[in-house]
Amino acid sequence: MNFKDLILKRHACKLFSDKKINQNDLNFILESGILTPSSYGLEPWKFIVFEKQEDNLNLSKLCFDQQNVASASHNIVF
């Protein structure tokens, strides 16, 4: 599959199920973010992972009450 095919298959998820991301997948996502290059090779990334429902609801309020933020099992802010 080429890059254009990947772009054409993307979609926005507006509501998530109650299924949680497992720890191995979460670690893979975070490691992938850490390895992403930045300008000048500084990679100044800091990640905050929200996984408590109460925290995700509070974060949702800061994001114009987006339901997808509230319903996600995890939110990553960087």
DAFEN-V625498 format. One record per residue. N is the residue number from 1. SS is DSSP state (2 for helix, 1 for strand, 0 for the rest). PHI is phi in whole degrees, -180 to 180 (none if undefined). PSI is psi in degrees with one decimal (999 if undefined). Layout:
BEGIN
N_SS_PHI_PSI, N_SS_PHI_PSI
END
This chain:
BEGIN
1_0_none_134.1, 2_0_-94_174.1, 3_2_-62_-41.7, 4_2_-63_-39.8, 5_2_-61_-40.0, 6_2_-63_-42.8, 7_2_-63_-40.1, 8_2_-70_-20.0, 9_2_-92_-6.3, 10_0_-71_156.3, 11_0_-155_159.2, 12_0_-95_131.8, 13_0_-93_120.5, 14_0_-94_-18.5, 15_0_-153_134.2, 16_0_-105_156.5, 17_0_-78_179.8, 18_0_-87_6.2, 19_0_-72_129.9, 20_0_-89_148.3, 21_0_-71_132.6, 22_0_-76_160.6, 23_2_-61_-37.2, 24_2_-64_-42.7, 25_2_-67_-40.5, 26_2_-62_-43.4, 27_2_-61_-40.6, 28_2_-63_-43.0, 29_2_-62_-46.0, 30_2_-67_-41.7, 31_2_-62_-39.4, 32_2_-63_-40.4, 33_2_-65_-40.5, 34_2_-63_-36.2, 35_0_-82_-6.1, 36_0_-70_128.3, 37_0_-75_154.4, 38_0_-126_172.9, 39_2_-60_138.2, 40_2_65_7.4, 41_2_69_23.0, 42_0_-79_-34.2, 43_0_42_63.9, 44_0_-86_35.5, 45_0_-70_139.4, 46_0_-134_130.2, 47_0_-116_135.6, 48_1_-117_122.9, 49_1_-105_122.3, 50_1_-103_123.6, 51_0_-131_-10.6, 52_0_-80_136.8, 53_2_-57_-40.6, 54_2_-62_-41.8, 55_2_-66_-39.9, 56_2_-67_-36.3, 57_2_-65_-42.4, 58_2_-65_-41.2, 59_2_-63_-39.8, 60_2_-57_-39.9, 61_2_-62_-34.5, 62_2_-76_-14.7, 63_0_-108_40.1, 64_0_59_37.5, 65_0_57_37.7, 66_0_-69_123.3, 67_2_-65_-32.6, 68_2_-66_-32.6, 69_2_-69_-41.8, 70_2_-69_-33.4, 71_2_-92_-8.6, 72_0_-70_145.9, 73_0_-72_-30.7, 74_0_-141_144.9, 75_1_-126_135.6, 76_1_-115_122.1, 77_1_-110_133.1, 78_0_-136_999
END
